């Protein structure tokens, strides 16, 4: 019981909390005090989007419970220690039933129980669970802040929208992506066509060179068939001419072959196919752009129609925002409780001696070191804006937002016609 006396005295306040993944549960939060009494407060938890990291790893707090159950089953944790760690959580810890060996490393039986438990308390997997739990809690605060800020920032757009306008917005956004993809495909086709034409130009130059070689341009010369002087040996003269003509013919034949080959390579090029692809793709993209312009204009029309219910929507969003702020405040208490249970296990690890005893001074110092970071965990709650006039649509054919979304991402080599007028554009 020495270790229990050490951890239940001093200035440390320890909270225990169990959180069940993906379910709503009511649990007790126990506050251990110097006088040995405990105050128990019921806490109801409901996972929200920003709590996903806390709830990850199949329920990190549930893993702490499983870790403790396994250690107790193996006789490495006394009943007093188990009761202390599980006080107020509602954990059903077995005296000697099935364990969860995946959370523990197998250790030799020659070690003492206290040394074995000291080793279990420093288990790397347990440390990993605590680190992930702490990281998730810190991240949840930042996500809560962002969610509240997004609610405020998107208020005007939300209340100037309707299910119908949102449908046209999605259709417009899909059209933007489809048009951008189409134009990029068109650019690839144009690039291939340009490469094909450039290559054909190179082949034409090669053919001109091959087909205009010196020997192919040479004309017959009658003089070579007449000796300059009567030959001494007519037969030798004929033979010499025959060898000369045979060599000349082979050279000519080679040059003619190279000329024909160069011309054949030009015929093999099918640039006209790429030209046809370019024409068809350009027509396709023009059709997508035309539909896109119509969708953007209809979206602007339906957003203006949605302004009829702007006042009612604003009032409802104000109530919703107040509820979100209230829920976030409640979750602040829950996260602090989760933080405390993580630090309780951490500090037992850090203050546990090789002999299995807990150093009271080290425990208290550890709990003080890892107190809940109030300064960095304060949620900045943005003020709810005052109601203004229903905002006019910002996106319609010809608007700055439209040009930035539709035209700016396009390849610079593609020329796209400018949008026509939208009859539902807000009057300036």
C-alpha positions as CSV (number, residue, x, y, z in Angstrom):
1,X,0.0,0.0,0.0
2,X,3.1,2.3,0.1
3,X,2.6,3.3,-3.5
4,X,-1.1,4.1,-2.9
5,X,-0.3,6.4,0.0
6,X,2.3,8.1,-2.2
7,X,0.0,8.9,-5.1
8,X,-3.1,9.8,-3.1
9,X,-1.4,12.6,-1.1
10,X,0.2,15.8,-2.0
11,X,-1.1,18.5,-4.3
12,X,-1.9,16.4,-7.3
13,X,-5.6,16.3,-8.5
14,X,-6.2,13.3,-10.7
15,X,-9.1,12.8,-13.0
16,X,-10.3,9.6,-14.5
17,X,-12.4,9.4,-17.5
18,X,-13.5,6.7,-19.9
19,X,-14.5,7.5,-23.5
20,X,-16.1,4.9,-25.6
21,X,-15.5,5.2,-29.4
22,X,-18.4,6.1,-31.6
23,X,-21.0,5.8,-28.8
24,X,-22.6,8.1,-26.2
25,X,-21.9,7.0,-22.7
26,X,-22.2,8.5,-19.2
27,X,-19.2,8.1,-17.0
28,X,-18.0,9.3,-13.7
29,X,-15.1,11.7,-13.2
30,X,-13.3,11.1,-9.8
31,X,-11.2,13.7,-8.1
32,X,-8.7,12.3,-5.6
33,X,-8.0,14.7,-2.8
34,X,-5.6,14.9,0.1
35,X,-8.3,14.0,2.7
36,X,-9.0,10.7,0.9
37,X,-12.5,11.7,-0.2
38,X,-13.6,11.8,-3.8
39,X,-16.1,14.0,-5.5
40,X,-17.8,12.3,-8.4
41,X,-19.3,14.2,-11.3
42,X,-21.3,12.5,-14.1
43,X,-20.1,13.4,-17.6
44,X,-21.8,12.6,-20.9
45,X,-19.7,12.4,-23.9
46,X,-20.7,12.6,-27.6
47,X,-17.9,12.4,-30.2
48,X,-17.9,15.4,-32.5
49,X,-15.9,15.9,-35.7
50,X,-13.0,17.6,-34.0
51,X,-12.7,14.7,-31.5
52,X,-11.8,12.1,-34.2
53,X,-8.1,12.1,-33.4
54,X,-8.9,11.6,-29.7
55,X,-11.1,8.7,-30.7
56,X,-8.6,7.1,-33.1
57,X,-6.6,4.0,-32.6
58,X,-9.8,2.1,-31.7
59,X,-10.3,4.2,-28.6
60,X,-7.1,5.3,-26.9
61,X,-8.6,5.5,-23.5
62,X,-10.1,2.0,-23.9
63,X,-6.6,0.8,-24.7
64,X,-5.4,2.2,-21.3
65,X,-8.2,0.2,-19.7
66,X,-7.2,-2.9,-21.6
67,X,-3.6,-2.4,-20.6
68,X,-4.5,-2.2,-17.0
69,X,-6.8,-5.3,-17.2
70,X,-4.0,-7.3,-18.8
71,X,-1.5,-6.3,-16.2
72,X,-3.9,-7.2,-13.4
73,X,-4.8,-10.5,-15.0
74,X,-1.1,-11.4,-15.1
75,X,-0.7,-10.6,-11.4
76,X,1.5,-7.6,-12.1
77,X,-0.8,-5.0,-10.5
78,X,-2.1,-5.2,-6.9
79,X,-5.8,-4.8,-6.2
80,X,-5.2,-1.5,-4.5
81,X,-3.2,-0.1,-7.5
82,X,-5.9,-1.3,-10.0
83,X,-8.7,0.2,-7.9
84,X,-6.8,3.5,-7.7
85,X,-6.2,3.7,-11.4
86,X,-9.7,2.7,-12.3
87,X,-11.5,4.7,-9.6
88,X,-14.6,6.4,-11.0
89,X,-14.2,5.2,-14.5
90,X,-16.7,2.4,-14.5
91,X,-14.0,0.0,-15.9
92,X,-14.8,-3.6,-15.2
93,X,-11.4,-5.0,-14.5
94,X,-11.1,-8.9,-14.2
95,X,-9.4,-10.4,-11.2
96,X,-8.0,-13.3,-13.3
97,X,-9.7,-13.6,-16.7
98,X,-8.7,-13.0,-20.3
99,X,-6.0,-10.5,-21.0
100,X,-4.9,-8.3,-23.9
101,X,-1.3,-9.5,-24.6
102,X,-1.0,-7.3,-27.7
103,X,-0.5,-4.3,-25.4
104,X,2.3,-5.9,-23.4
105,X,5.6,-7.4,-24.1
106,X,6.3,-10.9,-22.7
107,X,8.8,-10.9,-19.9
108,X,10.8,-13.6,-18.2
109,X,9.3,-15.2,-15.1
110,X,12.6,-14.9,-13.2
111,X,11.9,-11.2,-12.5
112,X,10.1,-10.0,-9.4
113,X,6.5,-8.9,-9.7
114,X,7.5,-5.3,-8.9
115,X,10.2,-5.3,-11.6
116,X,7.8,-6.9,-14.1
117,X,5.2,-4.2,-13.4
118,X,7.8,-1.5,-13.6
119,X,8.7,-2.8,-17.0
120,X,5.0,-3.0,-18.1
121,X,4.5,0.6,-16.9
122,X,7.3,1.7,-19.3
123,X,5.9,-0.3,-22.2
124,X,6.6,1.5,-25.5
125,X,3.0,0.8,-26.7
126,X,1.6,2.4,-23.6
127,X,3.7,5.5,-24.2
128,X,2.6,5.6,-27.8
129,X,-1.1,5.5,-26.7
130,X,-0.5,8.4,-24.3
131,X,1.4,10.5,-26.9
132,X,-1.4,10.0,-29.5
133,X,-4.1,10.9,-27.0
134,X,-2.3,14.1,-26.0
135,X,-1.7,15.0,-29.7
136,X,-5.4,14.4,-30.4
137,X,-6.6,16.6,-27.6
138,X,-4.4,19.5,-28.7
139,X,-5.4,19.1,-32.3
140,X,-9.1,19.0,-31.2
141,X,-8.8,22.6,-29.8
142,X,-7.4,23.9,-33.1
143,X,-10.2,22.1,-35.1
144,X,-12.8,23.6,-32.8
145,X,-11.5,27.1,-33.4
146,X,-11.5,26.5,-37.1
147,X,-15.0,25.1,-37.1
148,X,-16.4,28.1,-35.2
149,X,-14.5,30.6,-37.5
150,X,-15.8,28.8,-40.6
151,X,-19.4,29.1,-39.3
152,X,-18.9,32.9,-39.0
153,X,-17.0,33.3,-42.2
154,X,-19.5,31.3,-44.3
155,X,-22.6,32.8,-42.7
156,X,-23.5,35.2,-45.5
157,X,-23.0,32.6,-48.2
158,X,-25.0,30.0,-46.2
159,X,-28.0,32.3,-45.7
160,X,-28.0,33.5,-49.3
161,X,-28.2,29.9,-50.5
162,X,-30.9,27.3,-50.9
163,X,-31.0,23.6,-51.8
164,X,-31.6,24.6,-55.4
165,X,-28.7,27.2,-55.5
166,X,-26.4,24.6,-53.8
167,X,-27.3,22.1,-56.6
168,X,-26.4,24.7,-59.3
169,X,-23.2,25.6,-57.4
170,X,-22.1,21.9,-57.4
171,X,-23.0,21.7,-61.1
172,X,-21.0,24.8,-61.8
173,X,-18.0,23.6,-59.8
174,X,-18.1,20.3,-61.6
175,X,-18.2,22.2,-64.9
176,X,-15.2,24.2,-64.0
177,X,-13.2,21.1,-63.3
178,X,-14.4,19.4,-66.5
179,X,-13.6,22.5,-68.6
180,X,-10.1,22.9,-67.1
181,X,-9.4,19.2,-67.8
182,X,-10.7,19.5,-71.3
183,X,-8.5,22.5,-72.1
184,X,-5.4,20.7,-70.7
185,X,-6.2,17.7,-72.9
186,X,-6.5,20.1,-75.8
187,X,-3.1,21.6,-75.0
188,X,-1.6,18.1,-75.1
189,X,-3.1,17.5,-78.6
190,X,-1.9,20.8,-79.8
191,X,1.6,20.1,-78.5
192,X,1.6,16.7,-80.2
193,X,0.4,18.4,-83.4
194,X,3.2,21.0,-83.2
195,X,5.8,18.3,-82.6
196,X,4.4,16.3,-85.6
197,X,4.6,19.4,-87.9
198,X,8.1,20.3,-86.6
199,X,9.2,16.7,-87.4
200,X,7.7,16.8,-90.8
201,X,9.5,20.1,-91.5
202,X,12.8,18.3,-90.5
203,X,12.0,15.4,-92.8
204,X,11.3,17.8,-95.7
205,X,14.8,19.3,-95.2
206,X,16.3,15.9,-95.1
207,X,14.5,14.9,-98.3
208,X,15.6,18.1,-100.1
209,X,19.2,17.3,-99.1
210,X,19.0,13.7,-100.2
211,X,17.2,14.3,-103.5
212,X,19.3,17.2,-104.5
213,X,22.7,15.6,-104.1
214,X,25.4,16.3,-106.6
215,X,25.2,12.9,-108.4
216,X,21.4,13.1,-108.8
217,X,21.7,16.6,-110.3
218,X,24.5,15.6,-112.7
219,X,23.6,15.4,-116.4
220,X,25.2,12.9,-119.0
221,X,28.4,14.2,-120.6
222,X,29.0,12.9,-124.1
223,X,32.6,13.8,-124.0
224,X,33.4,11.0,-121.5
225,X,32.6,8.5,-124.1
226,X,35.2,9.9,-126.6
227,X,38.8,9.5,-125.8
228,X,41.0,12.6,-125.8
229,X,43.5,10.7,-127.9
230,X,43.3,7.4,-129.7
231,X,43.8,4.7,-127.1
232,X,46.8,2.5,-127.4
233,X,44.6,-0.5,-126.3
234,X,41.0,-0.1,-127.2
235,X,40.0,-3.0,-125.0
236,X,41.7,-1.6,-121.9
237,X,39.9,1.8,-122.6
238,X,36.5,0.1,-122.8
239,X,37.2,-1.9,-119.6
240,X,38.3,1.3,-117.7
241,X,35.1,3.1,-118.8
242,X,33.0,0.1,-117.8
243,X,34.5,0.1,-114.2
244,X,34.0,3.9,-114.0
245,X,30.4,3.7,-115.0
246,X,29.7,0.8,-112.7
247,X,31.0,2.7,-109.7
248,X,29.1,5.8,-110.8
249,X,25.9,3.8,-111.1
250,X,26.2,2.3,-107.6
251,X,26.7,5.8,-106.2
252,X,23.7,7.0,-108.1
253,X,21.6,4.0,-107.0
254,X,22.5,4.7,-103.3
255,X,21.5,8.3,-103.5
256,X,18.2,7.5,-105.2
257,X,17.4,5.0,-102.4
258,X,18.1,7.7,-99.8
259,X,15.9,10.1,-101.6
260,X,13.0,7.7,-101.8
261,X,13.5,6.7,-98.1
262,X,13.3,10.4,-97.0
263,X,10.1,10.9,-99.0
264,X,8.6,7.7,-97.5
265,X,9.2,9.0,-94.0
266,X,7.1,12.1,-94.8
267,X,4.2,10.0,-96.1
268,X,4.3,7.9,-92.9
269,X,3.6,11.0,-90.7
270,X,-0.1,11.4,-89.9
271,X,-0.2,15.0,-88.7
272,X,-3.7,15.3,-90.3
273,X,-4.9,12.8,-87.6
274,X,-3.7,15.1,-84.8
275,X,-5.3,18.0,-86.7
276,X,-8.6,16.2,-86.6
277,X,-8.2,15.4,-82.9
278,X,-7.5,19.1,-82.2
279,X,-10.6,20.2,-84.0
280,X,-12.9,17.7,-82.2
281,X,-11.4,18.5,-78.8
282,X,-11.8,22.2,-79.3
283,X,-15.4,21.7,-80.2
284,X,-15.9,19.6,-77.1
285,X,-14.3,22.2,-74.8
286,X,-16.4,24.9,-76.4
287,X,-19.5,22.9,-75.5
288,X,-18.4,22.4,-71.9
289,X,-17.7,26.1,-71.6
290,X,-21.1,27.0,-72.9
291,X,-22.8,24.8,-70.4
292,X,-20.6,26.1,-67.7
293,X,-21.6,29.7,-68.4
294,X,-25.3,28.7,-68.2
295,X,-24.8,26.9,-64.9
296,X,-23.0,29.9,-63.4
297,X,-25.7,32.3,-64.5
298,X,-28.5,30.0,-63.1
299,X,-26.5,29.7,-59.8
300,X,-26.5,33.5,-59.5
301,X,-30.2,33.6,-60.2
302,X,-31.1,31.0,-57.5
303,X,-28.8,32.7,-54.9
304,X,-30.7,35.9,-55.4
305,X,-34.0,34.0,-55.0
306,X,-32.7,32.5,-51.8
307,X,-32.4,36.0,-50.2
308,X,-36.1,35.9,-49.6
309,X,-35.5,33.8,-46.5
310,X,-32.3,35.5,-45.5
311,X,-33.6,37.0,-42.2
312,X,-35.0,33.7,-41.0
313,X,-31.8,31.9,-41.9
314,X,-29.7,34.5,-40.1
315,X,-31.7,34.1,-36.9
316,X,-31.4,30.3,-37.0
317,X,-27.7,30.4,-37.7
318,X,-27.3,32.7,-34.6
319,X,-29.0,30.1,-32.4
320,X,-27.0,27.3,-34.0
321,X,-23.7,29.2,-33.4
322,X,-24.7,29.7,-29.7
323,X,-25.3,26.0,-29.4
324,X,-21.9,25.2,-31.0
325,X,-20.1,27.5,-28.6
326,X,-21.9,25.9,-25.6
327,X,-21.1,22.4,-26.8
328,X,-17.5,23.4,-27.3
329,X,-17.3,24.7,-23.8
330,X,-18.7,21.4,-22.4
331,X,-16.1,19.4,-24.5
332,X,-13.4,21.6,-23.0
333,X,-14.1,19.9,-19.6
334,X,-14.2,16.5,-21.2
335,X,-10.8,17.0,-22.9
336,X,-9.2,18.2,-19.7
337,X,-10.4,15.0,-18.0
338,X,-9.0,12.9,-20.8
339,X,-5.7,14.8,-20.5
340,X,-5.5,14.1,-16.8
341,X,-6.0,10.4,-17.1
342,X,-3.2,10.3,-19.7
343,X,-0.9,12.2,-17.4
344,X,-1.7,10.0,-14.5
345,X,-0.4,6.9,-16.4
346,X,2.5,8.9,-17.7
347,X,3.6,10.1,-14.2
348,X,3.2,6.6,-12.7
349,X,5.7,5.5,-15.4
350,X,8.1,8.3,-14.8
351,X,8.0,8.1,-11.0
352,X,8.0,4.3,-10.8
353,X,11.3,3.0,-9.4
354,X,13.1,-0.2,-10.6
355,X,11.9,-1.8,-7.4
356,X,8.3,-1.1,-8.2
357,X,7.8,1.7,-5.7
358,X,6.5,5.2,-6.5
359,X,8.5,8.2,-5.7
360,X,6.0,10.7,-4.2
361,X,8.2,13.8,-5.0
362,X,8.8,12.6,-8.5
363,X,5.1,12.0,-9.0
364,X,4.0,15.4,-7.8
365,X,6.7,17.1,-9.9
366,X,5.6,15.2,-12.9
367,X,1.9,16.0,-12.4
368,X,2.8,19.7,-12.1
369,X,5.1,19.5,-15.2
370,X,2.3,18.0,-17.3
371,X,-0.6,20.1,-16.0
372,X,-3.2,20.9,-18.6
373,X,-1.8,23.6,-20.9
374,X,-4.5,26.2,-20.2
375,X,-2.7,29.0,-22.2
376,X,-2.4,27.1,-25.4
377,X,-5.7,25.3,-25.1
378,X,-7.9,28.4,-24.9
379,X,-10.5,28.4,-27.7
380,X,-10.7,31.8,-29.4
381,X,-14.4,32.3,-30.0
382,X,-15.1,34.7,-32.8
383,X,-18.0,37.1,-32.3
384,X,-21.2,36.4,-34.2
385,X,-21.5,39.1,-36.9
386,X,-24.3,41.7,-37.1
387,X,-26.9,41.1,-39.7
388,X,-26.3,42.8,-43.0
389,X,-28.0,43.0,-46.3
390,X,-28.2,39.7,-48.2
391,X,-25.0,39.5,-50.2
392,X,-25.2,39.6,-54.0
393,X,-23.8,36.6,-55.9
394,X,-20.1,37.0,-56.6
395,X,-19.8,34.3,-59.2
396,X,-21.5,34.7,-62.6
397,X,-20.2,34.9,-66.2
398,X,-17.9,37.9,-66.5
399,X,-17.3,38.4,-62.7
400,X,-13.9,38.4,-61.2
401,X,-14.6,35.2,-59.3
402,X,-15.8,33.5,-62.5
403,X,-12.7,34.5,-64.4
404,X,-10.4,33.4,-61.7
405,X,-12.0,30.0,-61.5
406,X,-12.7,29.4,-65.2
407,X,-9.9,31.2,-67.0
408,X,-6.9,31.6,-64.8
409,X,-6.1,27.8,-64.5
410,X,-6.2,27.4,-68.3
411,X,-3.0,26.7,-70.3
412,X,-1.6,30.0,-71.7
413,X,-1.3,28.4,-75.2
414,X,-5.1,28.0,-75.5
415,X,-7.2,30.9,-76.7
416,X,-10.7,30.8,-75.1
417,X,-13.5,33.2,-76.0
418,X,-14.8,35.5,-73.3
419,X,-18.1,34.9,-71.6
420,X,-21.3,36.5,-72.8
421,X,-23.6,38.6,-70.6
422,X,-25.6,37.0,-67.8
423,X,-29.2,38.4,-67.5
424,X,-29.2,37.4,-63.8
425,X,-26.0,39.2,-62.9
426,X,-26.5,41.7,-60.0
427,X,-27.1,45.3,-61.2
428,X,-24.2,47.6,-60.5
